[in-house]
């Protein structure tokens, strides 16, 4: 995550979005979508869409990128690595059923990553 993304998550809106992305139950969704070859961010879009769509249009792109960067950090913590195409480029795919997100990073996850996500589910309070 770069400094611009970090700055976004220090704002009031960014802090609320970070709480959503870091919900322990989303870790399972990120992993399961990765096993299916789908973008991990898709696991949280049902909660993120409303929060992103109320932002001014000029801020949405940056917010979506910051969300993707944070999910990427979480995936790396869980032992995942970015999937690549045959030509060696980072693989992305379409995010389904989302108003805000159209594309997302695809991750490769080993079955052992489920152990990393198996800590007790203690959700934070959402607003």
HELIX and SHEET records of a PDB file:
HELIX    1   1 UNK A    3  UNK A    8  1                                   6    
HELIX    2   2 UNK A   12  UNK A   21  1                                  10    
HELIX    3   3 UNK A   24  UNK A   35  1                                  12    
HELIX    4   4 UNK A   40  UNK A   43  5                                   4    
HELIX    5   5 UNK A   45  UNK A   53  1                                   9    
HELIX    6   6 UNK A   57  UNK A   77  1                                  21    
HELIX    7   7 UNK A  113  UNK A  116  1                                   4    
SHEET    1   A 2 UNK A  81  UNK A  82  0                                        
SHEET    2   A 2 UNK A 107  UNK A 108 -1                                        
SHEET    1   B 2 UNK A  92  UNK A  94  0                                        
SHEET    2   B 2 UNK A 103  UNK A 105 -1                                        
END                                                                             
